[in-house]
């Protein structure tokens, strides 16, 4: 098997005897609350670079790459505020989020 690029420059896994098999996609990576993401492609070899707004600390992998197995490398990104929490909107009120679970309300 070999990787070739098709007309849209997306890598295609090809078996020389069978022809193109499929485009490898890792799916969309969300932009973290209070952060930014550079990169919109989701196919094999694509890279996403994350950063956090001023006053927030990035937790997780700053750079993630779409791998041949269809998964993103690294760890999910979160932008944590001053006390290790990320303030996001839950309905109409802000909610503190810590460790991926809701644990306090304003």
Secondary structure, DSSP 8 states (H G I E B T S, - for coil): -EEEE-TTS-EEEEETTTEEEEE-B-------TTEEEE----BTT-EEEEEE-TT-EEES-SEEEB-TTS-BSS---EEE-TTS-EEEEETTEEEEEETTEEEEE-
